[in-house]
Amino acid sequence: MATVSFANDIAPTLFKYRGQMAWRLDLGSYEDVKANAAIILGQINGTAGIMPPPPFDPFPQSFIDAFNDWINGGYPP
């Protein structure tokens, strides 16, 4: 299994939602996403809410799995 990295696998997907979340954190910032990773995971996998909110399509399971792998892999930059 290839290592999931923030720069290659996480940031490109989250970046397009940066404006909607600017009031809370910078989804383009490694440090912000890392510091809030557990909260973000709860939002994207539906256990704590729904992200992204309508009218955006939900994240595909492949991205949710990659985000979880990124956390479990120690947050590679």
N, C-alpha and C positions, 0 to 999 in steps of 0.2 A: 504494500500500500504506500502510495506517495504521501509525503508530508504535506499537510494543508498549511498554507501560510496566509498571513493577513494580506500582504501585498498582492499575491497572485489569486487567492481564492475567496477572501472575505470582503476586502475593501471594494473591489469592482462591483459587487452586487449591492452592498450597503450604500455606496456613494450616491446613487440616484435618489436616495431618500434623505440625503443630508439636510436639505432645506426644511423639510417637514419636522426634523428633530433638532434643529439648531437651538431651539429654546432650552433643550435639556442636555444635549451632548453633541459632539462632532463625530458623526458616523464615518468620517474620513480619517479620523485620528486613531492611530494604533493604541495610544495610551487611554483614550476615552472608551474605546470599544472593549479593550482588555479589562479596564476597571469596572465596566458594567456588563461584562459577558454573561454572567448568570441571569441577570434581569433580561437582557436581550434574548437569551435562549428561551426563557419562559414566555416571552412575547411572541417569538417566531414559531414556537412549537405548539402554541395554543394553551399551555397550562396556566399562564398568568394573564392572558389577553390575546389579542390578535394584532400582529404586526406583519406586514404593513396594513393599515386600516383601509376599508373600502374608500374609494373605488379601485384601489390597487389590487392586483391579483395576489393571492397568498404566495409565500415563498415555496418553491418546489421542495419536496422531501430531500432531494439530493443536496440542496443548500443547507437545510436544517442539519442533516447528517454531517456535512462538511464543517459547519460551525461547531457542532458538538465535538468532532474530531480535533478541531483546532484547539478547543479548550483542553481536552484530554491529552493533547500532544504538548501542552505547556505553552500555548500561545506563540508559536513561531511568528516572528515578524515578517 
